[in-house]
Amino acid sequence: MDTFSKSDPVVILFVQGTGSSEWKEFGRTEVIDNTLNPDFVRKFVLDYYFEEKQNLRFDVYNVDSKSCSIYKQQDFLGQAFVALGEVIGSQRGRLERALTGVPGKRCGTILLLAEELSNCRDIVTMQLCANKLDKKDFFGKSDPFLVFYRSNEDGTFTICHKTEVVKNTLNPVWQPFTIPVRALCNGDYDRTVKIDVYDWDRDGSHDFIGEFATSYRELSRAQSQFTVYEVLNPRKKCKKKKYVNSGTVTLLSFSVESEFTFVDYIRGGTQLNFTVAIDFTASNGLPSQPTSLHYASPYQLSAYALALKAVGEIIQDYDSDKLFPAYGFGAKVPPDGKISHQFPLNNNVDNPSCAGIEGVLESYLQSLRTVQLYGPTNFAPVINQVAGTAAQVTDGSQYHVLLIITDGVISDMMQTKEAIVTASALPMSIIIVGVGPAEFDAMEEL
């Protein structure tokens, strides 16, 4: 610590590879001098994968000398561990976590904010026309088309779009076209967009009519008014004193649409509801036998439990109440021994929800001791049940994810297909995880 001043903090981000316990440094913030409440400018840009649990570690140090090793000679102020999904799934993408790691001392807190780089997901639709372009063809008028170029960091230009050719006219109207903002300006609204106007020739030696420059920001103003650009030919301008222009191009319309992602819906307040369905059919083998997919030794979880943890620990970061309805199917259940394809693992028909993935695992193990594995393997009942719940709220505020864990043999294929087709129009997804060595051709067909 600094003796006569406040700290000079820096944050180092470490990431953990999938399936690895090793932490690798990803990046560092800038050092902010003499403060106990730093607000860092430098951002970390991470690729986000919904299907993976991405573990992050934030180490905070006090930097006394920028020349010495950060890990050995600098003061350690604390650290925080978090999954990227926790930050994204938190309210407004803001997550506060206590710093730990210094025994017997309060280390303060770290506030993490996550936002998706959204400007590159926008798609533009625009339409242009031209008026009084120069005549280039000897026996007719021009056959004009436009070529769009995106400026690069080094001042060069890269072609990003060509319009169609409009034959034999000096006043062409081109068809509306769409282009991603990433292609047009790489998400930089003020980056130069150069547009060349050519007269098409069959031999490929297209005649240059003129050019003009604009930007995404300037183009976007056409949403409220027409924008007219002068088409200029630099050579003609230099040679002819009375040269005005080689015609004009008018932007008739310009509209922007965004492609919404999973993160957008979470940001907008959509709540995820996670439901689990586990295969309790006899094809899995007796749970008491080591060959069974439900067998759990004192040293290792069963294949079903491992699959549940692997997927569930990712999904649960996005479920606000962490209460998961959990069902079994294909077993004879007490007290009358009837076959059920949607029995609650916690034996509570009125409230089948379990507290967290650990609660689901506990109820799953309890059910193994009380039910008789039987058959057949019917998916349709539990799919229809979750679909019925999803159909109750379709305003975008609720989304349901059904995880089915099975050994791969489906008995009600036709009914399952029909159930999935019906559910496809609802705010829900179905994840089917296969365990064991059986054939999974039916899964691929689904």
JOWOJO-V593202 format. One record per residue. RES is the residue in three letters. PSI is psi in degrees with one decimal (none if undefined). Layout:
# JOWOJO-V593202
res & psi
RES & PSI
RES & PSI
This chain:
# JOWOJO-V593202
res & psi
MET & 154.5
ASP & 132.7
THR & -43.3
PHE & 9.5
SER & -179.3
LYS & -178.9
SER & 160.8
ASP & 80.7
PRO & 153.3
VAL & 146.5
VAL & 132.8
ILE & 127.2
LEU & 129.2
PHE & 143.5
VAL & 151.0
GLN & 125.5
GLY & 151.1
THR & 127.0
GLY & 13.1
SER & 150.0
SER & -1.6
GLU & 136.5
TRP & 133.4
LYS & 137.7
GLU & 131.6
PHE & -38.3
GLY & 173.8
ARG & 149.5
THR & 174.4
GLU & 165.0
VAL & 129.8
ILE & 120.9
ASP & 140.7
ASN & 60.0
THR & 150.0
LEU & -4.0
ASN & 65.8
PRO & 145.0
ASP & 100.2
PHE & 141.7
VAL & -40.3
ARG & 132.5
LYS & 157.5
PHE & 123.2
VAL & 112.5
LEU & 141.7
ASP & 131.6
TYR & 127.2
TYR & 112.1
PHE & -34.5
GLU & -1.0
GLU & 149.2
LYS & 110.3
GLN & 101.9
ASN & 134.9
LEU & 148.7
ARG & 128.3
PHE & 114.3
ASP & 133.5
VAL & 129.4
TYR & 154.5
ASN & 122.0
VAL & 116.9
ASP & -34.8
SER & 125.1
LYS & -6.3
SER & -17.4
CYS & 168.6
SER & 130.1
ILE & -30.3
TYR & -21.4
LYS & -45.2
GLN & -6.5
GLN & 155.9
ASP & 129.6
PHE & 125.0
LEU & -13.3
GLY & 173.2
GLN & 160.7
ALA & 139.8
PHE & 136.7
VAL & 151.7
ALA & 140.8
LEU & -37.4
GLY & -31.4
GLU & -40.9
VAL & -46.9
ILE & -37.8
GLY & -9.6
SER & 163.4
GLN & 125.4
ARG & 19.8
GLY & 27.1
ARG & 125.5
LEU & 124.2
GLU & 131.0
ARG & 136.7
ALA & 139.5
LEU & 136.4
THR & 177.8
GLY & -9.8
VAL & 105.6
PRO & 134.2
GLY & 18.1
LYS & 140.1
ARG & 124.7
CYS & -0.4
GLY & -164.2
THR & 161.6
ILE & 134.5
LEU & 121.0
LEU & 131.6
LEU & 134.4
ALA & 135.2
GLU & 145.9
GLU & 140.2
LEU & 96.1
SER & -21.0
ASN & -25.3
CYS & -0.9
ARG & -6.3
ASP & 144.8
ILE & 130.3
VAL & 138.8
THR & 125.5
MET & 159.8
GLN & 138.1
LEU & 157.5
CYS & 167.2
ALA & 161.9
ASN & 130.1
LYS & 47.7
LEU & 156.9
ASP & 143.2
LYS & 127.9
LYS & -24.6
ASP & 134.7
PHE & -42.9
PHE & 6.2
GLY & -163.3
LYS & -163.7
SER & 162.1
ASP & 77.4
PRO & 149.4
PHE & 161.9
LEU & 146.1
VAL & 124.0
PHE & 137.7
TYR & 135.6
ARG & 132.8
SER & 144.5
ASN & 170.1
GLU & -31.2
ASP & 9.2
GLY & -5.9
THR & 173.1
PHE & 144.8
THR & 128.7
ILE & 136.6
CYS & -12.3
HIS & 145.5
LYS & 137.0
THR & 173.7
GLU & 164.2
VAL & 132.0
VAL & 116.9
LYS & 142.0
ASN & 57.9
THR & 150.1
LEU & 0.3
ASN & 62.7
PRO & 151.1
VAL & 113.6
TRP & 153.6
GLN & 149.2
PRO & 146.3
PHE & 158.0
THR & 147.8
ILE & 136.0
PRO & 144.1
VAL & -33.6
ARG & -40.7
ALA & -33.6
LEU & -42.3
CYS & 11.6
ASN & 31.7
GLY & -2.7
ASP & 106.2
TYR & -21.0
ASP & 2.6
ARG & 140.8
THR & 134.2
VAL & 117.9
LYS & 136.9
ILE & 120.2
ASP & 144.5
VAL & 125.8
TYR & 155.2
ASP & 121.7
TRP & 134.0
ASP & 142.5
ARG & -33.4
ASP & 1.1
GLY & -7.5
SER & 66.7
HIS & 139.1
ASP & 131.5
PHE & 122.9
ILE & -46.6
GLY & -173.5
GLU & 163.6
PHE & 162.4
ALA & 149.7
THR & -162.2
SER & 164.7
TYR & -43.9
ARG & -41.7
GLU & -40.6
LEU & -37.0
SER & -18.8
ARG & -17.1
ALA & -7.0
GLN & -23.4
SER & -12.8
GLN & 155.3
PHE & 145.0
THR & 127.5
VAL & 130.2
TYR & 138.1
GLU & 132.0
VAL & 117.3
LEU & 139.2
ASN & 107.1
PRO & -38.3
ARG & -45.6
LYS & -37.2
LYS & -35.8
CYS & -33.8
LYS & -34.3
LYS & 119.9
LYS & -32.3
LYS & 12.0
TYR & 132.0
VAL & -60.5
ASN & 176.8
SER & 27.7
GLY & -175.4
THR & 153.4
VAL & 133.3
THR & 130.9
LEU & 108.9
LEU & -38.5
SER & 153.6
PHE & 120.0
SER & 152.6
VAL & 134.2
GLU & 148.1
SER & 141.9
GLU & 109.6
PHE & 140.5
THR & 175.7
PHE & -41.9
VAL & -37.6
ASP & -43.0
TYR & -39.2
ILE & -44.3
ARG & -35.2
GLY & 0.7
GLY & 4.9
THR & 130.7
GLN & 131.4
LEU & 135.9
ASN & 117.7
PHE & 124.7
THR & 139.8
VAL & 139.4
ALA & 125.0
ILE & 138.5
ASP & 117.8
PHE & 32.2
THR & 160.6
ALA & -19.5
SER & -14.6
ASN & -14.1
GLY & 157.5
LEU & 127.8
PRO & -22.6
SER & -10.8
GLN & 138.0
PRO & -21.2
THR & -9.4
SER & 143.6
LEU & -15.1
HIS & 1.1
TYR & 130.2
ALA & 120.1
SER & 168.2
PRO & -13.4
TYR & -9.6
GLN & 143.1
LEU & 160.6
SER & 166.7
ALA & -37.1
TYR & -43.4
ALA & -38.8
LEU & -42.0
ALA & -40.7
LEU & -45.6
LYS & -41.6
ALA & -44.3
VAL & -42.4
GLY & -37.1
GLU & -21.7
ILE & -48.8
ILE & -38.3
GLN & -21.5
ASP & -21.8
TYR & -1.7
ASP & 119.5
SER & -40.4
ASP & -7.1
LYS & 27.7
LEU & 116.9
PHE & 114.9
PRO & 132.6
ALA & 130.5
TYR & 158.5
GLY & 160.0
PHE & 150.6
GLY & 25.0
ALA & 158.3
LYS & 124.7
VAL & 149.4
PRO & 160.4
PRO & -13.5
ASP & -3.6
GLY & 22.3
LYS & 148.4
ILE & 131.7
SER & 144.1
HIS & 15.8
GLN & 51.5
PHE & 139.5
PRO & 133.7
LEU & -28.0
ASN & 5.7
ASN & 21.5
ASN & 99.6
VAL & -36.7
ASP & -29.4
ASN & 86.9
PRO & 7.3
SER & 141.5
CYS & 149.2
ALA & 101.2
GLY & 175.2
ILE & -34.2
GLU & -36.3
GLY & -38.2
VAL & -44.5
LEU & -41.9
GLU & -43.9
SER & -36.1
TYR & -47.2
LEU & -36.2
GLN & -40.4
SER & -35.9
LEU & -28.4
ARG & -13.1
THR & -19.4
VAL & 164.7
GLN & 120.6
LEU & 132.1
TYR & -111.2
GLY & -179.7
PRO & -177.6
THR & 94.2
ASN & 120.3
PHE & -32.6
ALA & -43.4
PRO & -46.2
VAL & -32.8
ILE & -44.6
ASN & -35.0
GLN & -47.2
VAL & -36.8
ALA & -38.1
GLY & -39.0
THR & -42.7
ALA & -32.1
ALA & -16.4
GLN & -28.6
VAL & 110.0
THR & 23.9
ASP & 7.8
GLY & -5.6
SER & -17.2
GLN & 139.0
TYR & 136.1
HIS & 138.2
VAL & 121.3
LEU & 120.7
LEU & 117.9
ILE & 123.3
ILE & 124.4
THR & 165.1
ASP & 1.8
GLY & -8.6
VAL & 117.6
ILE & 128.8
SER & -31.6
ASP & 57.8
MET & -46.7
MET & -46.5
GLN & -34.8
THR & -42.0
LYS & -44.4
GLU & -40.5
ALA & -40.2
ILE & -40.7
VAL & -42.9
THR & -42.0
ALA & -19.9
SER & -21.5
ALA & 0.9
LEU & 160.8
PRO & 72.9
MET & 153.8
SER & 153.6
ILE & 123.4
ILE & 121.4
ILE & 119.2
VAL & 123.3
GLY & 137.6
VAL & 153.2
GLY & -179.5
PRO & 5.6
ALA & 167.9
GLU & 139.5
PHE & 33.2
ASP & -36.6
ALA & -36.0
MET & -42.0
GLU & -36.2
GLU & -38.3
LEU & none
